[in-house]
């Protein structure tokens, strides 16, 4: 009878021990899940930032293309303008053309949703006696803020 009672007491103690182990496993899993959710949120923010940066770069490139077109049509003249691009958005580029040798064109594309800007600069030479002028780009670079 004594052995039966000691087995019953041992069984009750092991039930309590198993409960503690299960609680620790659940706690560990909860911490891991919270960490994974945090990591996923960080990754999503990184993707959004990178997408905005690439969009700003492409907007700046559109500004350079517009500037080269302007140079081909009008020749070299110092000018500064800002355009919403694409037209249905709030994003924009700002272009500055500075005459000289070489002609310097700076285009800043801004993705307004995230407030990210990207600046590109080209140096070019313009030749020809009438429109369309020939524009030869000698240097293309990113301008770091």
Phi, psi and omega in degrees: 000323180297321179292324179295319179293320180292326176293321179296317179295318178297321180295319179294321179294320181291328175297319177294322179293318179296322177299317178297316179297316179297319179296319178295320178296316178297319178297316178299316178297320179297318178296318178296317180296317178297321177295318178294322177296317178298318178297318179296319178296319178296316179298319178297321178293320177298318179296317179297318178296317181294320178298317178295321179295318178294319178298318178298322178296316179294325177295319177297321177296323177297322176297319177296319179298318178295322179294317178297319177299317178298319179295322179294324183276322189246352184079189185278125172205142179288126184208155179218129176209161179231138182224139173285130182212130349295160188304330183272009183245180174258001178285158182205167169232150176239129184241137173233124176251124179244121181285160181146193176238103002275170172285133181247129178241127177241128178236128177245116176265134181235124174264103191289334181302317180255354180070032182256134178241153177221130184243130177238150180223139173233152170245136183212165176241144181242132179224163180119158183260344178208170181290140359280132178282156177268128179245121179246117180276123181260335181210140180226124181211158172275141176255119182280142181292000000 
